[in-house]
Amino acid sequence: MGETKQVTVNRWPTLLATASLFMLTSCGSPKSDPPPEATRPEAGVGAAKSDRGATDGDSGAHVFIEASPLRGTNGAVWGPDGRIYLGSVWHDGAFIVDPETGEMEQIEGAKGTDDLAFHPDGRLFFNWIATGEVGVMDTDGNVTVADTLKMGNDGIAISKEGRIFISGQFMDSHLYEIYPDDDRPPRVVTDEGERMSNGMAFGPDGKLYGSSWATGEAIQIDTENGATVMVGKKEGAILSAAKFNSKGELHVMDESLGVIYKVNRDDGSFELVATTPYPATDNFFFSPDDRLFNTSAGDGYLHEITGKDTYRVVIPGGLGLPGGVTVIEEDGDSTLVVVDAFAIRKFNPDTAEPISAVRGITMATDVGWMLTVHPYGDQLVTSSWTENFVKLWDPKTDSMVANFDQFAQPTNAIALEDDIVFTERGGAVKRFSPDAPDDATTIADGLEQPFGLAHADGALYVSEDTGGRVVQVMNSNEAIPPKVIKQGLSSPQGLAVADGRLYVVEAGKGRLLAITLSTGETETVAEGMTLSTGTLDMTDSRNWARSDIVIHDGAAYVGGAGSGAVYKIDL
């Protein structure tokens, strides 16, 4: 089993730069019995599907690696009815979970919820981070919009008197008080700057407490004048939540390590309380009788923490937003690489058994939000339109080699000899040398949300995701005017060439096509996949990734960005 490596970079400049990009680009579930108590596993796992016979239908598209039922888990709270209320940004919703059985019920009308909190009168308030809206569910279960802030509303805390406070994160650093029951506009309490908080909570002293993602501080906030006081600091930590137990003891979570500390507010010391299975956690909470639960943005689970190193699975983890897939050779063995936004994962391509995973932290580590991946010599080239990068990654050392962030929202990137070819969300296909990234040349432009890339025998093929076409833009390794290979498709995405055939992931119809390049004849290879489609838009949190494809050893692997699974198709 491989070892997870957490690569931390200078966080605050990355936060600011990516926040600017975000603002510019903003234009029924299964029931399962709880398994027995588990101890902390080795790092680097995913969710393998052992029964290779299962499909999304009977047409050859096998679910090879499963998604988490919740895709990604974010803020959560114990409800007055003894159930858990939980948000999922990637699932674009919120759920009610039975803490004993894991049975789930989706809350109708709720959007991608990053955090949520109950009002003393029984109403439930949600932060819909991708839209800036604050939602509310009344005691009859009706969900409406209570207020609208800037995109990036993250933490929420409600005092015992019913005052509601919202913290901005990533795209906004302000702390607000909102007044959904009268006509007052939101009040800006303070600009928290580097101390901007994720999960927040009111303490027994009536003060508001937060946790700083960027500075590793647990802070006390005066809700009247915005003054902040540090009550504890953990150097190098990425504190993602602050909560109190029934004894009035402050606890914080370090997302970079996946650990929970108790903070002594008198002397600022940190005491380790629990170690969760992996880093890239998100939030945690206590029940009224101090049962401790935690969520994971990176792995999508909900666990009850039963001891310092033990936990019980309430909702299992798995993949969340897999789009990019490729196969590399390592020490004579083939390895399937899957990028899952918050992680770059390795699996056995025959058995789906997990080998290793390097998890990232949003806007704080080198992994970033990787959305595509392809070989580049002994390295990998990855891309992300949401974090605006093309990166070179060393799969042997699990570390970043180079980061190119001067392009305009790259949607995909592949190797072309020693160069890199990439697509941009705005319609261009470009080529650059890693030695001279500022000298990129344009191969084609004016395409409609280009995504899929495949190069073979001097020809470069590109799919137009929203244009419904596959075009050829290079011949004999020279740029040519776009030549239509196939049109009238429904959201063509990933491309791959093998044995004289161009394979096309037609996401809008959930199928894989094969076009014989010599004749143009088209064949449907497999159907029944659940994939994502539409215009790439940061406000649509289910639609951030696209489905790519790799052909290996007589099989096609497809990243199921819509379902959260990876599919395998025998060719």
C-alpha positions, -999 to +999 in steps of 0.1 A: +000+000+000+014+034-010+020+062+014+000+094+012+022+124+009+007+159+017+025+186-002+019+220+013+027+252-005+026+289+004-012+290+009-023+326+012-012+339-022-028+308-038-060+316-020-061+352-032-052+343-068-078+315-071-105+336-054-101+362-081-105+335-108-136+321-091-152+355-092-143+360-129-157+325-139-189+328-119-208+340-150-330+087-028-299+069-017-291+034-005-296+021+030-267+002+044-261-015+078-233+001+098-201-020+096-182-029+127-158-005+144-127+001+123-092+012+131-073+038+112-063+021+079-032+027+059-033+058+037-041+058+000-074+041-005-104+045-028-136+025-032-132-006-054-162-025-068-154-062-063-183-074-086-172-066-121-205-078-134-225-048-122-233-022-149-254+008-155-276-014-176-266-045-196-246-028-223-210-033-213-203-002-192-192-018-159-189+003-127-153-004-120-146+019-091-176+032-071-185+066-059-193+076-024-231+078-020-227+114-011-198+122-035-183+146-010-194+155+025-192+190+040-209+207+069-231+186+092-251+191+124-271+170+148-308+178+144-335+182+171-350+149+159-319+129+166-309+127+130-278+141+112-283+170+087-255+171+062-245+191+032-227+180+000-215+206-025-206+180-052-240+163-048-256+198-050-278+191-021-284+184+016-294+152+033-309+138+065-290+107+077-300+082+104-268+080+125-274+043+134-283+028+100-269+053+075-303+056+058-304+088+038-332+112+027-324+141+004-339+175+013-360+186-016-351+221-028-317+224-011-287+232-032-249+224-028-246+230+009-212+237+024-225+243+060-258+244+078-272+252+113-305+251+132-322+282+145-337+280+180-372+281+164-365+249+145-357+263+110-326+250+092-303+274+074-280+264+046-250+280+030-250+274-008-214+283-015-214+281-053-243+307-056-238+329-025-274+321-014-284+313+021-313+288+021-338+281+048-361+251+055-391+259+076-405+235+101-429+221+075-400+212+052-403+239+027-370+253+014-366+289+002-339+315-002-334+335+029-307+359+017-280+363-009-244+372-002-213+369-023-203+336-038-182+318-012-205+318+018-191+290+039-194+288+077-226+294+095-233+298+132-265+308+150-266+321+186-290+309+212-309+342+207-313+334+170-287+358+155-273+343+122-237+348+112-221+337+079-184+336+071-170+339+036-142+316+025-120+314-006-140+338-028-149+361+001-133+368+035-160+388+052-181+379+083-218+388+079-249+390+101-281+384+082-316+393+091-340+370+071-371+380+091-370+417+083-359+441+056-324+449+069-296+441+045-267+419+056-244+436+080-206+433+074-192+425+108-156+424+097-132+415+069-114+385+085-086+386+059-062+357+065-083+347+094-113+339+073-132+310+089-147+278+076-168+260+103-178+283+133-197+279+166-209+299+195-192+291+228-207+289+263-195+325+269-218+337+240-188+346+219-184+334+183-154+311+175-138+303+142-110+285+126-085+300+102-077+280+070-047+302+062-031+309+095-038+278+117-054+299+144-085+292+165-101+326+170-127+344+191-148+370+172-166+399+187-199+399+168-205+436+175-173+452+164-155+424+145-125+423+168-107+389+167-086+374+194-064+343+189-071+317+215-047+291+200-024+285+170-011+254+154+018+262+130+013+247+096-023+235+103-052+241+080-081+245+105-114+238+088-139+238+117-144+250+153-170+233+175-179+229+212-189+198+231-215+197+259-188+206+284-181+239+267-147+227+254-135+241+221-123+216+194-108+223+160-101+201+130-068+202+110-078+192+075-042+188+063-037+159+088-072+148+093-070+152+131-092+169+158-077+188+187-092+202+219-080+237+225-073+251+259-086+286+257-067+297+287-032+288+276-037+282+239-025+246+240-037+218+216-045+183+228-050+155+202-084+140+205-089+119+174-071+109+142-094+103+112-085+079+084-072+104+059-064+140+053-087+162+032-114+161+058-139+189+060-160+193+092-171+176+124-197+180+151-209+167+184-243+152+193-259+165+226-244+135+244-210+142+229-209+115+202-183+128+177-188+126+139-167+139+110-171+145+073-147+144+044-147+165+013-119+144-002-134+109+004-171+116+008-177+096+040-196+102+073-179+086+103-186+084+139-153+087+158-153+061+186-118+065+199-085+082+194-078+060+164-111+042+158-143+050+139-176+036+127-187+041+091-221+057+089-219+065+051-190+049+032-165+069+012-155+066-024-149+087-055-165+121-058-157+139-090-136+117-112-131+128-147-095+123-157-082+087-161-049+073-176-027+043-173+011+044-166+037+018-161+054+016-127+081-010-119+069-033-147+032-031-137+003-011-151-013+015-129-047+032-134-045+068-124-077+087-115-079+124-107-107+130-084-105+168-079-093+166-043-070+136-049-048+119-074-054+081-070-038+049-082-056+016-088-049-018-101-064-017-136-074-054-135-089-056-100-097-020-091-078-024-058-065+009-045-027+014-045-023+049-032-037+084-030-024+119-026-051+141-013-052+178-017-066+207+003-086+233-015-064+262-026-037+251-002-017+222-017+000+212-049-027+187-059-052+215-064-084+205-081-070+182-108-097+174-133-077+157-162-046+136-164-024+121-192+011+107-195+040+131-203+070+109-206+077+096-171+056+123-157+019+132-158+003+164-172-029+175-154-052+204-158-079+223-140-102+250-154-115+258-119-080+265-105-066+277-138-035+255-142-017+230-163+007+210-141+034+184-145+033+158-117+059+131-108+040+099-100+071+083-085+077+109-059+040+121-057+051+157-062+046+186-085+073+193-110+060+225-126+029+247-125+017+268-154-010+292-144-008+318-172-035+303-194-073+310-196-091+281-178-075+250-194-101+222-197-076+194-208-040+189-216-020+161-233+016+156-245+026+162-281+062+151-284+081+173-259+053+200-259+020+202-242-013+208-261-042+221-241-078+233-246-092+265-231-128+269-219-132+299-242-126+279-274-089+278-282-065+249-286-029+258-278+005+243-277+036+253-256+069+240-245+074+236-207+107+254-212+089+285-227+053+285-215+048+322-223+054+315-260+023+293-264+009+292-300-027+288-310-036+257-331-073+265-334-098+289-320-135+296-320-144+261-309-174+255-285-160+245-251-133+222-264-124+193-242-113+159-256-078+156-271-062+127-289-030+127-310-021+098-333+000+096-366+005+134-367-033+141-364-048+160-335-085+155-327-106+177-305-141+174-292-164+204-288-184+196-257-211+222-263-207+223-300-216+186-306-186+180-329-153+161-331-128+179-354-093+174-366-070+204-361-036+190-370-023+169-399+013+157-401+018+176-369+009+209-386-022+230-378-050+229-402-085+245-403-109+224-382-120+194-402-152+178-391-149+142-382-183+138-367-211+162-359-245+161-344-232+145-312-246+151-277-218+165-256-188+147-270-160+147-244-131+123-239-112+110-270-087+082-275-073+065-307-066+028-308-064+003-337-074+028-363-105+038-344-113+071-327-132+065-294-156+092-283-173+096-250-207+109-259-217+122-225-251+135-234-262+100-243-240+082-217-223+061-243-190+053-259-187+055-297-160+042-320-153+059-353-133+040-379-110+068-392-105+053-427-142+051-434-160+073-410-182+044-399-195+049-363-204+021-339-219+023-304-196+003-281-213+008-248-242+026-232-257+033-198-231+056-182-241+086-161-219+116-172-220+154-167-229+178-195-236+215-201-217+247-199-189+247-174-200+271-147-187+275-111-222+280-099-232+244-109-212+223-085-222+190-100-208+201-134-172+210-127-156+179-143-157+162-177-154+125-186-121+115-202-111+081-215-080+058-217-076+026-237-055-001-221-051-038-227-083-043-246-104-022-223-116+014-221-117+032-188-140+063-185-142+088-158-178+091-147-179+128-137-217+126-135-221+095-114-188+098-094-178+063-106-151+050-130-164+027-158-146-001-175-157-013-210-142-045-225-135-038-262 
